[in-house]
Amino acid sequence: MFVLFDVRGSGLGAEDFARELVVHENVALLPCDGFGPSACGHLRIALTAPEPRLEEAGRRIVRFARKLTEKR
């Protein structure tokens, strides 16, 4: 039902990554830092949307992550 997405290598914390992802790509993910130390730096992706919508969200997440990589 959920998967965790590790953003620790992005240069952003989970909350910042999630905030910027919404602003730039209109995709909302939940920062998991509040779930305890082992979840820090991760975002929760709900797999409850229809598959085409999940595929589009995945493309947007990858596009955003690539832009972060290019900035470094």
C-alpha positions as CSV (number, residue, x, y, z in Angstrom):
1,M,0.0,0.0,0.0
2,F,3.0,2.3,0.7
3,V,6.6,2.5,-0.3
4,L,9.3,4.6,1.2
5,F,11.5,6.8,-1.1
6,D,15.0,7.5,0.2
7,V,15.9,11.1,-0.6
8,R,19.0,11.3,1.7
9,G,21.3,11.6,-1.3
10,S,19.4,14.5,-2.9
11,G,21.0,17.2,-0.8
12,L,17.6,18.1,0.7
13,G,15.9,16.9,3.8
14,A,12.7,15.0,3.4
15,E,10.5,18.0,4.3
16,D,12.3,20.3,1.9
17,F,12.2,17.7,-0.9
18,A,8.5,17.1,-0.4
19,R,7.8,20.9,-0.3
20,E,9.8,21.5,-3.5
21,L,8.3,18.5,-5.3
22,V,4.8,19.9,-4.7
23,V,5.8,23.4,-5.9
24,H,7.6,22.3,-9.0
25,E,5.9,19.0,-10.0
26,N,2.5,19.1,-8.3
27,V,3.2,15.7,-6.6
28,A,2.5,15.4,-2.8
29,L,4.5,12.8,-0.7
30,L,4.6,12.5,3.0
31,P,7.9,13.1,4.8
32,C,8.5,10.2,7.2
33,D,10.9,11.9,9.7
34,G,8.1,11.7,12.3
35,F,8.0,7.9,12.1
36,G,11.3,7.5,13.9
37,P,15.0,7.5,13.2
38,S,15.0,4.7,10.7
39,A,12.5,6.7,8.5
40,C,14.3,10.0,8.5
41,G,15.2,11.1,5.0
42,H,12.5,9.2,3.4
43,L,9.1,10.1,1.8
44,R,6.1,7.9,1.8
45,I,4.4,7.1,-1.5
46,A,0.8,5.8,-1.4
47,L,0.1,3.3,-4.1
48,T,-3.6,3.7,-3.8
49,A,-4.1,5.9,-7.0
50,P,-4.9,4.3,-10.4
51,E,-1.8,3.0,-12.2
52,P,-1.7,5.7,-14.9
53,R,-1.7,8.4,-12.2
54,L,1.1,6.6,-10.3
55,E,3.1,6.3,-13.5
56,E,2.8,10.1,-14.2
57,A,3.7,10.9,-10.6
58,G,6.8,8.6,-11.0
59,R,7.9,10.5,-14.1
60,R,7.5,13.8,-12.3
61,I,9.5,12.6,-9.3
62,V,12.3,11.4,-11.5
63,R,12.3,14.7,-13.4
64,F,12.5,16.7,-10.2
65,A,15.3,14.5,-8.8
66,R,17.3,14.9,-12.1
67,K,17.0,18.7,-11.8
68,L,18.4,18.5,-8.3
69,T,21.3,16.4,-9.6
70,E,22.0,18.9,-12.4
71,K,22.2,21.8,-9.9
72,R,25.0,20.0,-8.0
